[in-house]
């Protein structure tokens, strides 16, 4: 259903391509790594909560690599399927809300179209 039949193979291929990109653009990768480490260094959120947030954001941004990485991290942090499903429910609601908001912009644009 996801389009990716082998998530382990996908993850390995993604990591290999990431290493290739790091060799081509080392400063960009250093910046990305610094952002990732900074976001993980929280003092008020535990690892499981961070990963549940990350999964919801991964869905809203449609990032398969993020889904792969954060599903693994969520599982390692002890997130249950039920907890992940609730976080994904929030992502679904937010995407619907965004579609509604942009639909209202369409109505505004139609009113102003000449």
DOMARGU-425612 format. One line per field, with one value per residue: residue number from 1; x, y, z of N, C-alpha, C, O in turn. Coordinates in steps of 0.2 Angstrom, whole numbers. Atoms other than C-alpha are relative to their C-alpha. Layout:
N
resi = [NUM  ...]
n.x = [X  ...]
n.y = [Y  ...]
n.z = [Z  ...]
ca.x = [X  ...]
ca.y = [Y  ...]
ca.z = [Z  ...]
c.x = [X  ...]
c.y = [Y  ...]
c.z = [Z  ...]
o.x = [X  ...]
o.y = [Y  ...]
o.z = [Z  ...]
END
This chain:
114
resi = [1  2  3  4  5  6  7  8  9  10  11  12  13  14  15  16  17  18  19  20  21  22  23  24  25  26  27  28  29  30  31  32  33  34  35  36  37  38  39  40  41  42  43  44  45  46  47  48  49  50  51  52  53  54  55  56  57  58  59  60  61  62  63  64  65  66  67  68  69  70  71  72  73  74  75  76  77  78  79  80  81  82  83  84  85  86  87  88  89  90  91  92  93  94  95  96  97  98  99  100  101  102  103  104  105  106  107  108  109  110  111  112  113  114]
n.x = [4  -4  -4  -6  1  -6  -2  -7  -4  1  -4  -7  -1  0  -6  -5  0  -2  -8  -2  2  -4  -7  1  2  -1  2  7  1  -2  5  6  -2  1  7  3  -2  3  7  0  -3  5  -1  6  4  -4  -1  6  4  -3  0  7  1  -3  4  6  -3  -2  6  2  -5  0  -7  -1  -6  2  4  -4  -4  4  4  -5  -2  6  1  -5  2  5  6  4  4  6  -3  -1  6  3  -4  2  7  -1  -2  5  5  -4  0  7  0  -4  4  6  -3  -2  6  2  -4  2  6  -3  -3  5  4  -4  -2  3]
n.y = [-6  -6  -1  2  7  2  -6  1  -1  -7  -3  1  -4  -7  -1  0  -6  -6  0  -3  -7  -3  -1  -5  -6  2  -5  1  6  -2  -4  4  4  -4  -1  6  1  -5  1  6  -1  -3  1  0  5  7  2  3  -5  -3  4  -1  -6  0  4  -4  -5  4  1  -6  -3  6  2  7  2  -2  5  6  -1  -1  6  4  -4  0  7  0  -4  4  -2  5  -2  -4  -7  -3  -1  -6  -5  0  -3  -7  -2  1  -6  -6  -1  -2  -7  -4  1  -5  -7  -1  0  -6  -5  1  -4  -6  -1  0  -7  -5  2  -4]
n.z = [0  0  6  -2  -3  -5  -4  -2  6  2  -5  2  6  -1  -3  5  4  -5  0  6  0  -5  3  5  -3  -7  -4  0  -4  -7  -2  -2  -6  -5  -2  -3  -7  -4  -1  -4  -7  -4  -7  -2  3  0  7  3  2  6  6  3  4  7  4  2  5  6  4  3  5  5  0  -2  -3  -7  -3  -1  -5  -6  -2  -3  -6  -4  -2  -5  -6  -3  3  2  6  -2  -1  7  3  -3  3  7  0  0  7  5  -2  2  8  2  -2  5  6  -1  0  7  3  -2  4  7  0  0  7  5  -1  2  7  5]
ca.x = [0  14  23  38  38  55  57  74  81  74  82  99  98  94  108  120  114  115  134  136  127  138  154  147  140  149  144  126  126  135  121  107  116  117  99  94  105  99  81  85  93  77  75  56  50  55  61  45  35  48  47  28  28  41  30  15  26  33  16  11  27  25  43  46  64  57  44  57  69  56  46  62  66  48  48  65  58  44  30  15  5  -10  1  7  -10  -16  -2  -6  -24  -18  -8  -23  -34  -20  -19  -38  -37  -24  -35  -50  -39  -32  -50  -55  -41  -47  -64  -55  -45  -61  -70  -55  -52  -56]
ca.y = [0  12  10  4  -15  -17  -3  -11  -11  7  12  5  13  30  29  25  39  51  46  50  67  70  68  80  93  90  107  105  88  95  108  95  84  99  103  85  84  100  95  78  87  92  94  94  81  62  53  44  60  68  53  54  72  68  54  66  79  66  62  80  84  67  62  44  44  53  40  26  34  40  24  15  28  28  9  10  23  11  19  8  6  14  29  31  29  43  54  50  55  72  73  68  82  95  91  92  109  115  109  119  135  134  131  147  156  149  157  173  172  168  184  194  186  198]
ca.z = [0  3  -13  -4  -2  7  20  25  8  5  21  16  -1  6  18  4  -6  9  10  -8  -6  10  -1  -14  -2  15  22  18  26  42  43  42  55  66  65  68  83  90  88  97  112  121  139  140  128  129  114  111  111  99  87  87  82  69  62  61  52  41  35  32  23  13  17  15  21  37  39  38  50  63  63  67  81  87  89  98  110  114  104  102  86  95  100  82  76  87  81  63  67  71  55  45  54  51  32  31  40  28  13  20  23  5  -1  7  -2  -19  -15  -12  -28  -38  -31  -36  -53  -68]
c.x = [4  4  7  -1  5  3  8  4  -1  4  8  2  0  6  6  0  1  8  3  -1  5  7  -1  -1  1  -3  -8  -2  2  -6  -6  1  -1  -7  -4  2  -3  -8  -1  2  -5  0  -8  -4  5  1  -6  -5  3  -1  -8  -2  4  -4  -6  3  2  -5  -2  5  1  8  1  6  -1  -4  4  4  -4  -4  5  1  -6  0  6  -1  -6  -7  -4  -3  -6  3  2  -6  -4  4  -1  -7  1  3  -5  -5  4  0  -7  -1  3  -4  -6  3  1  -7  -3  4  -2  -7  2  2  -6  -4  4  2  -4  0]
c.y = [6  2  -3  -7  -2  6  -1  1  8  4  0  4  7  2  0  6  7  0  3  8  4  2  6  7  -1  6  0  -6  2  4  -4  -4  5  2  -6  -1  5  -1  -6  2  5  -2  -1  -6  -7  -2  -3  6  4  -4  0  6  -1  -4  4  5  -3  -1  7  3  -6  -2  -7  -2  2  -5  -6  2  1  -6  -5  3  -1  -7  -1  4  -3  2  -6  1  4  7  3  1  7  6  1  3  8  3  0  6  6  1  2  7  4  0  5  7  2  0  7  5  0  4  7  2  0  7  5  -1  5  -3]
c.z = [0  -6  1  3  5  3  2  -6  -2  5  -1  -6  1  4  -4  -4  4  1  -6  0  5  -3  -5  3  8  5  1  5  8  3  2  6  6  2  3  7  5  2  5  7  4  7  3  -3  0  -7  -3  -2  -6  -6  -2  -3  -6  -5  -3  -5  -6  -5  -3  -5  -6  -1  2  4  8  3  2  6  7  2  3  7  5  4  6  6  4  -2  -2  -6  2  1  -7  -3  2  -3  -7  -1  0  -6  -5  1  -2  -8  -2  2  -5  -7  1  0  -7  -4  0  -4  -8  -1  -1  -7  -5  0  -3  -7  -5  -6]
o.x = [2  7  11  -4  4  7  11  10  5  8  12  7  5  9  11  5  4  10  7  3  7  10  4  1  -4  -5  -10  -7  -2  -8  -10  -3  -3  -9  -7  -2  -5  -10  -6  1  -4  3  -8  -10  11  -2  -7  -7  0  -2  -9  -5  1  -4  -7  0  1  -5  -4  2  5  10  1  6  1  -3  3  4  -2  -6  3  2  -5  -2  4  1  -8  -12  -2  -4  -8  -1  0  -6  -6  1  -1  -8  -3  1  -6  -7  0  -1  -8  -4  1  -4  -7  0  0  -7  -6  1  -2  -7  -1  1  -5  -6  1  5  -10  -3]
o.y = [11  7  -4  -8  -7  9  4  5  11  9  5  7  11  7  5  9  11  6  7  12  9  7  9  12  -1  4  1  -5  -1  4  -3  -5  2  2  -6  -3  3  0  -7  -2  10  -7  -3  -8  -6  1  -2  5  6  -1  -1  6  1  -3  4  6  -1  -1  7  6  -4  -3  -9  -7  -1  -7  -9  -3  -2  -6  -8  -1  -1  -8  -4  2  0  1  -10  7  9  12  9  6  10  11  7  7  11  8  5  10  11  6  5  11  9  5  9  11  7  4  10  10  5  7  11  7  4  9  10  4  6  0]
o.z = [-3  -7  -4  8  9  1  2  -5  -4  3  -1  -6  -1  3  -4  -5  2  1  -6  -2  4  -2  -6  1  12  10  7  9  12  9  7  10  11  8  8  11  11  7  8  12  6  9  9  0  0  -11  -9  -8  -11  -12  -8  -8  -11  -11  -9  -10  -12  -11  -9  -9  -11  -7  7  8  12  9  7  11  12  8  8  12  11  10  11  12  9  2  -5  -8  -3  -1  -8  -7  -2  -5  -9  -6  -3  -9  -9  -4  -5  -11  -7  -2  -7  -10  -4  -4  -9  -9  -4  -7  -11  -6  -4  -10  -10  -5  -5  -10  -4  -11]
END
